[in-house]
Amino acid sequence: MENKLIKKGDKIAIASPIFSPYLEIPRLNDYDLVEVEIMADPDDDWQYPDSELEKLKDPSIKAFFVVNPGNPQARAISNAKIKLIADIVKNDNPELIIITDDVYATFVENFRSIMAEIPSNTICVYSFSKHMGCTGWRLGVVAIYENNRIDEMIRNLPESLKTDLINRYESISLDPENMKFIDRLVADSRSVALNHTAGLSLPQQTQMTLFSLFFMIEDNINYIEGTKKALNKRIHVLYKALDLPLDYDRTATNYYTIIDLLEIAENRYDKSFAKWMEQNYNSVSFVFALADKESVVILPGSGFDAPGWSVRVSLANLRYEAYEEIGKKMLETLDAAYKDYELNQ
Ligand SMILES: Cc1ncc(COP(=O)(O)O)c(C=O)c1O
C-alpha cells in the first residue's frame, strides 16, 4: 500500500481455509481490502478446484494470499494446481502479486513452492519456527526474486505518485526512485526513518544462520526425516483412537489435522444425533467443553474459515501417547453430548 500498488477498497484473493491473521488483517480499517475467497475442497484432499482458481483471472484482484502447505488443512498444493495458478498469472492477470507463506514446506516430500513456478510475481514468507520448534522466537525471512514484476510496477507508476514515493524514501537513499521493493519493505517495517535499525537483531540473525547451516549439513537429513516420522506416528495414533480411517496423501504435512465432528457423530451414533447436535450445539461449545472438562485444547475450524463443524488438532508438540488420550477425550465429550441428546428425546 505504501508503494501505491494496492489501495483501500481493492480486491484481494485469500486461499481458504487459512491461518486466521490472513483473514483478519485485510479487514482492518488500515487496509479495508475486499476479500474474494478461493475455497479448497475437503473432498479432494483440500486442493483448490480449477473453478475457484479461475477467479484469479479477474484483473481487479490485486493480490493473492496463500499458505502452502496450509494451516489448518496441512496439505501442499499439487504441482498441477500450481501450474494452473502460474498460467492464470501469465495469461490473464500479469500484475497479480502472490504472497505465499511456505512455513510448512519442509514437512512435505518434493515440495514445490509457487515461487519456483512464477518467481516474478511472488513474495515468499518462511519462518524457522515450525521445523525448528522455536515458535516464540520470531525468526523468519521474506524472499523476492531479483527480476520481479513488483519493481516493474513501481517503475511504471504515474509521475505524481512516483514523486510522492521519492519524497518518502529520499532520506535513506541517494537514488530513491530506483530503490528495490524489498529494500522499501525493510525501510517501511521501521517507518522509513528508522531504516538503520530495521531487520532482525544480531542474536536472531546468528540463530537463523545456525539453523540454515544445520539444514545444509547432509547428516542432518536424519532430523528432517525424524520430524516427518514423529508427525506421521502421532496422526496414526490419533486416528486410531478416534476410530477413523487414515488415507495416505503425499501432499499432507501431518502437522495439523482437520476433523469433522458431525461426520463422527453420524458414523458413531446416527444421523438424527448429528442433526440434534447441529441444532443445539456448535463446534465452539465442543471445543470449550473439551478444554473445560478434559484440559485438551484444540481449535474450531470456523476461525480459519474451514467448515463450521470442523476442529483443528495440532500434532506439533506432544508425545505420541498424548494423542491417544486426546482422541479418547474427544470421543468422551461426544458421548456426553449423546447422553444429553438421549435425555431430551
Ligand atoms: C501459516 C503460518 N505463518 C506464520 C506462522 C507464525 O510464524 P512465527 O512463529 O515465525 O511467527 C504460523 C504459525 O502458526 C503459520 O501457521
The ligand as an SDF file (V2000), in Angstrom:
LIG
                    3D

 16 16  0  0  0  0  0  0  0  0999 V2000
    0.9960  -20.0130    8.0350 C   0  0  0  0  0  0  0  0  0  0  0  0
    1.7580  -19.5060    9.2030 C   0  0  0  0  0  0  0  0  0  0  0  0
    2.6000  -18.4820    9.0480 N   0  0  0  0  0  0  0  0  0  0  0  0
    3.2980  -17.9990   10.1080 C   0  0  0  0  0  0  0  0  0  0  0  0
    3.1450  -18.5410   11.3660 C   0  0  0  0  0  0  0  0  0  0  0  0
    3.8900  -17.9410   12.5160 C   0  0  0  0  0  0  0  0  0  0  0  0
    5.2520  -18.0000   12.3750 O   0  0  0  0  0  0  0  0  0  0  0  0
    6.1790  -17.3870   13.5480 P   0  0  0  0  0  0  0  0  0  0  0  0
    6.1550  -18.3640   14.6850 O   0  0  0  0  0  0  0  0  0  0  0  0
    7.5110  -17.2490   12.9310 O   0  0  0  0  0  0  0  0  0  0  0  0
    5.5660  -16.0760   13.9250 O   0  0  0  0  0  0  0  0  0  0  0  0
    2.2640  -19.5810   11.5630 C   0  0  0  0  0  0  0  0  0  0  0  0
    2.0630  -20.1340   12.9270 C   0  0  0  0  0  0  0  0  0  0  0  0
    1.0740  -20.6060   13.3440 O   0  0  0  0  0  0  0  0  0  0  0  0
    1.5450  -20.0830   10.4560 C   0  0  0  0  0  0  0  0  0  0  0  0
    0.6820  -21.0900   10.5940 O   0  0  0  0  0  0  0  0  0  0  0  0
  1  2  1  0
  2  3  1  0
  2 15  2  0
  3  4  2  0
  4  5  1  0
  5  6  1  0
  5 12  2  0
  6  7  1  0
  7  8  1  0
  8  9  2  0
  8 10  1  0
  8 11  1  0
 12 13  1  0
 12 15  1  0
 13 14  2  0
 15 16  1  0
M  END
$$$$
